[in-house]
Amino acid sequence: MEKLSWGNYLKCFWRREKKKSRQKRGERKIRGQNILMGNVLGIIKINTKIKQNMNIAYGSNLYKAKKKLGKLIS
């Protein structure tokens, strides 16, 4: 199986997730941002307290996600 690039993987992931209802995907609003809670391939894992070493898929851009998270955490 070829490795999916992050962007492509996330696009597929979001496409699948969009079909589910909000609650089933476990979306929560944290400071007005929609952030996914779940454990899809260990990519996304958020507790009410955000830990820095977690990867968070925000839209489809992990880099932006980390930047945003950094701002949320600091």
C-alpha distances in whole Angstrom, upper triangle without the diagonal:
4,6,9,12,15,17,14,13,17,18,16,17,20,20,20,22,25,25,26,30,31,31,28,26,29,30,33,35,35,38,38,34,31,29,26,27,24,21,18,15,19,19,22,25,28,32,35,35,32,31,30,27,25,23,24,22,25,25,22,23,22,25,27,27,27,31,32,31,33,36,36,36,39
4,6,9,12,14,12,11,15,16,15,16,20,20,20,22,24,25,27,30,31,32,29,26,29,29,32,34,34,37,36,32,30,28,26,27,24,22,18,16,19,18,21,25,28,31,34,34,31,30,29,26,24,22,23,21,24,23,20,20,20,22,25,25,25,28,30,29,31,34,34,34,37
4,6,9,11,10,9,13,14,13,14,18,18,18,20,23,24,25,29,29,30,27,24,26,27,29,31,31,34,33,29,27,25,23,24,22,19,16,13,16,15,18,21,25,28,31,31,28,27,25,22,21,18,19,18,21,20,17,17,17,19,22,21,22,25,26,26,27,30,31,31,33
4,6,8,6,6,9,10,10,11,14,15,16,17,20,21,23,26,26,27,25,22,24,24,27,28,29,31,30,26,24,22,20,22,20,18,14,13,15,13,16,20,23,27,29,29,26,26,24,22,20,16,17,15,17,17,13,14,14,16,19,19,20,22,24,24,26,28,28,29,31
4,5,5,6,8,10,11,12,14,15,17,18,20,22,23,26,26,27,26,22,24,24,26,27,27,29,28,25,23,21,20,21,20,18,15,14,16,13,16,20,22,26,28,28,25,24,22,20,18,15,15,13,16,15,11,11,11,13,16,16,17,19,21,21,23,25,26,27,29
4,6,5,6,8,10,10,12,14,15,16,18,20,21,24,23,25,23,20,21,20,22,23,23,25,25,21,19,17,16,18,17,16,13,12,13,10,13,16,19,22,25,25,21,21,19,17,15,11,12,10,12,12,8,8,8,10,13,12,14,16,17,18,19,22,22,23,25
4,5,5,6,9,10,10,12,14,15,16,19,20,23,22,24,23,19,21,20,22,23,23,25,24,20,18,17,16,19,18,18,15,15,16,13,14,18,20,24,26,26,23,22,21,19,17,14,13,10,11,10,6,7,8,10,12,12,14,16,17,18,20,22,23,24,26
4,5,5,6,8,10,11,12,14,15,18,19,22,22,24,22,19,22,21,23,24,25,27,26,22,20,19,17,20,19,18,15,14,16,14,16,19,22,25,28,28,25,25,24,22,20,16,15,12,14,12,8,10,11,14,16,16,18,20,21,21,24,25,26,27,29
4,5,5,6,9,10,11,12,14,16,17,20,20,22,20,17,19,19,21,23,24,26,25,21,19,17,15,17,16,14,11,11,13,11,13,16,19,23,25,26,23,23,22,20,17,14,13,10,13,12,9,11,11,14,16,15,17,20,20,20,23,25,25,26,28
4,5,5,6,8,10,10,12,14,16,18,17,19,18,14,16,16,18,19,20,22,21,18,15,14,12,14,14,13,10,11,13,10,11,14,17,20,22,23,20,21,20,19,16,12,11,7,9,8,6,8,9,12,13,12,15,17,17,17,20,22,22,23,26
4,5,5,6,9,10,10,13,15,18,17,20,18,15,18,17,19,21,22,24,22,19,16,15,14,17,16,16,13,14,16,13,14,18,20,23,25,26,23,24,23,22,19,16,14,10,11,9,6,10,11,15,15,14,17,19,19,20,23,24,24,26,28
4,6,5,6,9,10,12,14,17,17,19,17,14,17,17,20,22,24,26,24,21,18,17,15,17,16,15,12,13,16,14,15,18,20,24,26,27,25,25,25,23,20,17,16,12,14,12,10,13,14,18,18,17,20,22,22,22,25,27,26,28,31
4,5,5,6,9,10,11,14,14,16,14,11,14,14,17,19,21,23,22,18,15,14,11,13,12,12,9,10,13,11,11,14,17,20,22,24,21,22,22,21,17,14,13,10,12,10,9,12,13,17,17,15,18,21,20,20,23,25,24,25,28
4,5,5,6,9,10,12,12,15,13,10,13,12,15,17,19,21,19,16,13,12,10,13,13,13,11,13,15,13,12,15,17,20,22,23,21,22,22,22,18,15,13,9,10,8,8,12,13,16,16,14,18,20,19,19,22,23,22,24,27
4,6,5,7,10,12,13,16,14,12,15,15,18,19,22,24,22,19,16,15,13,16,15,16,13,16,18,16,16,19,20,23,25,27,25,26,26,25,22,19,16,13,13,11,11,14,16,20,19,18,21,23,22,23,26,27,26,28,31
4,6,6,8,11,12,14,12,10,13,14,18,20,22,25,23,20,16,16,13,15,14,14,11,14,16,15,15,17,19,22,24,26,24,26,26,25,22,19,17,14,15,13,13,17,18,21,21,20,22,25,24,24,27,28,27,29,32
4,5,5,8,9,11,9,6,10,10,14,16,19,21,20,17,13,12,10,11,11,12,10,13,15,14,13,15,16,19,21,23,21,23,24,23,20,17,15,12,13,12,12,16,17,20,20,18,21,23,21,21,25,26,24,26,29
4,5,7,8,11,10,8,11,11,14,16,19,21,19,16,13,13,11,14,14,16,14,17,19,17,15,18,19,21,22,25,23,25,26,26,22,20,17,14,13,12,13,16,18,21,20,18,22,24,22,22,26,26,25,27,30
4,7,9,11,10,9,13,13,16,18,21,24,22,19,16,16,14,16,15,17,15,18,20,19,18,20,21,23,24,27,26,28,29,28,25,22,20,17,17,15,16,20,21,25,24,22,25,27,25,26,29,30,28,30,33
4,6,8,6,6,10,10,14,17,20,23,21,19,15,15,12,13,13,15,14,17,19,18,16,18,19,21,22,25,24,26,27,27,23,22,19,17,17,16,18,21,22,25,24,22,25,27,25,25,29,29,27,29,32
4,6,5,6,9,9,12,15,18,21,19,17,14,14,12,13,14,17,16,20,21,20,18,19,19,20,21,24,23,26,28,28,24,23,20,18,18,17,19,22,23,26,25,23,26,28,25,25,28,29,26,28,32
4,6,5,6,6,9,11,14,17,15,14,10,11,10,11,12,15,16,19,20,18,16,16,16,17,17,20,20,23,25,25,22,20,17,16,15,15,18,20,21,24,23,20,23,25,22,22,25,25,23,25,28
4,5,5,6,8,11,15,18,16,15,12,12,10,10,11,14,15,19,19,19,16,16,15,15,16,19,20,22,25,25,21,21,18,17,17,18,20,23,23,26,24,21,24,26,23,22,26,26,23,25,28
4,5,8,11,14,17,20,19,18,14,13,10,10,10,13,13,17,17,17,15,15,15,16,17,21,20,23,25,25,21,20,18,17,18,18,20,22,22,26,25,22,24,27,24,23,27,28,25,26,30
4,6,9,12,15,18,17,15,11,10,7,7,7,10,10,14,15,14,11,12,13,14,16,19,18,20,22,22,18,17,14,13,14,14,16,19,19,22,21,18,21,23,21,20,24,24,22,23,27
4,6,10,12,16,15,13,10,9,6,5,7,10,11,15,15,14,11,11,10,11,12,15,15,18,20,20,17,16,14,13,14,15,17,19,19,22,21,18,20,22,20,18,22,23,20,21,25
4,7,9,13,12,10,7,6,5,6,8,12,13,17,16,14,11,11,10,12,12,15,14,17,19,20,16,15,12,12,11,13,15,17,17,20,19,15,18,20,17,16,20,20,17,19,23
4,6,10,9,8,6,6,6,7,10,14,16,19,18,16,13,12,10,10,9,12,13,16,18,19,16,16,13,13,12,14,17,18,18,21,19,15,18,19,16,15,18,18,15,17,20
4,6,5,5,5,6,9,10,14,17,18,22,20,18,15,14,11,12,10,13,13,16,18,20,17,17,14,14,12,14,17,18,18,20,18,15,17,18,14,14,17,16,13,15,18
4,5,5,7,7,10,11,14,17,19,22,20,18,14,13,10,11,8,10,10,14,15,18,15,16,13,14,12,15,18,18,17,19,16,13,15,15,12,11,14,13,10,12,15
4,6,8,10,13,14,18,21,23,25,23,21,17,17,14,14,11,12,12,15,16,19,18,18,15,16,14,16,19,19,19,19,16,14,16,15,12,11,14,12,9,12,14
4,7,9,13,15,18,21,22,25,24,21,18,18,15,16,14,15,15,18,19,21,19,19,15,16,13,14,18,18,19,19,16,14,17,16,12,13,16,14,11,15,17
4,6,10,12,16,18,19,22,20,18,15,15,13,14,13,14,13,16,17,19,16,15,12,12,9,11,14,14,15,16,13,11,14,14,10,11,14,12,10,14,16
4,7,10,13,16,16,19,18,16,13,14,12,14,13,15,14,17,17,19,16,15,11,10,8,9,13,14,14,16,14,11,14,15,12,12,16,15,13,16,19
4,7,10,12,13,16,15,12,9,10,8,11,11,12,11,14,15,16,12,11,8,8,7,9,12,13,12,15,13,10,12,14,11,10,14,14,12,14,17
4,6,9,10,13,12,10,7,8,8,10,12,14,12,14,15,16,12,11,8,7,8,10,12,14,13,16,15,12,14,16,14,13,17,17,15,17,20
4,7,9,12,11,10,6,6,5,8,10,12,11,13,15,15,11,11,9,10,11,13,15,16,15,18,18,14,15,18,16,14,18,19,16,17,20
4,6,9,8,8,6,5,7,9,12,14,13,14,16,15,12,11,10,11,13,15,16,17,16,19,19,16,17,20,19,17,20,22,19,19,23
4,6,5,6,5,5,9,11,14,16,14,14,16,14,11,11,10,11,14,16,16,18,16,19,20,16,17,21,20,18,20,23,21,20,24
4,5,6,6,8,12,14,18,19,17,17,18,16,13,11,11,10,14,15,14,16,14,18,19,16,17,21,20,19,22,24,22,22,26
4,5,8,10,13,16,20,20,18,17,18,15,12,11,12,12,15,17,15,17,15,18,20,17,18,21,21,20,22,25,24,23,27
4,6,7,11,13,17,17,15,14,15,12,9,8,10,11,15,17,16,16,14,17,19,16,16,19,19,17,19,22,21,20,23
4,7,10,13,16,16,14,13,13,11,8,6,7,7,11,13,12,13,10,13,15,12,12,16,16,14,17,19,18,18,21
4,7,10,13,14,11,11,12,11,7,6,5,6,9,12,12,13,11,14,15,11,12,15,15,13,16,18,16,16,20
4,7,10,11,9,9,11,10,7,7,7,9,12,15,16,16,14,16,17,13,13,17,16,13,16,18,15,15,19
4,7,7,6,8,10,10,7,9,8,11,12,15,17,17,15,17,17,13,13,16,14,11,14,16,13,13,16
4,5,6,8,11,12,10,12,11,14,15,19,20,20,18,20,20,16,16,18,16,13,16,17,14,13,17
4,6,9,13,14,13,15,13,16,16,19,22,22,20,21,20,17,17,19,16,13,16,16,12,12,15
4,6,10,12,11,14,13,16,17,20,22,21,19,20,19,16,15,17,15,12,13,14,11,9,12
4,6,9,8,10,10,13,14,17,19,18,16,17,16,13,12,13,12,8,10,11,9,7,11
4,6,6,9,10,14,15,19,20,19,15,16,16,13,11,14,13,9,10,12,10,8,11
4,6,8,10,13,14,18,19,17,13,14,14,11,9,11,11,8,7,11,10,7,10
4,7,9,13,15,18,18,16,13,13,15,12,9,12,13,10,10,14,13,11,13
4,6,10,12,16,16,14,11,12,14,10,9,12,13,9,11,14,13,12,15
4,7,9,12,12,11,8,10,11,8,7,11,11,9,11,14,14,13,16
4,6,9,10,9,7,9,10,6,7,10,10,8,11,13,12,13,16
4,6,6,7,6,9,9,6,9,11,11,10,13,15,14,16,19
4,6,6,6,9,7,5,9,10,9,9,13,14,13,15,18
4,6,8,10,9,8,12,13,11,13,16,16,16,18,21
4,6,9,9,8,12,13,13,14,17,18,18,20,23
4,5,5,6,9,10,11,12,14,16,16,18,20
4,5,5,6,9,10,10,12,14,15,16,18
4,5,5,6,9,10,11,13,14,15,17
4,5,5,6,8,10,11,12,14,15
4,5,5,6,8,10,10,12,14
4,5,5,6,9,10,10,12
4,5,5,7,9,10,11
4,5,5,6,9,10
4,5,5,6,8
4,5,5,6
4,5,5
4,6
4
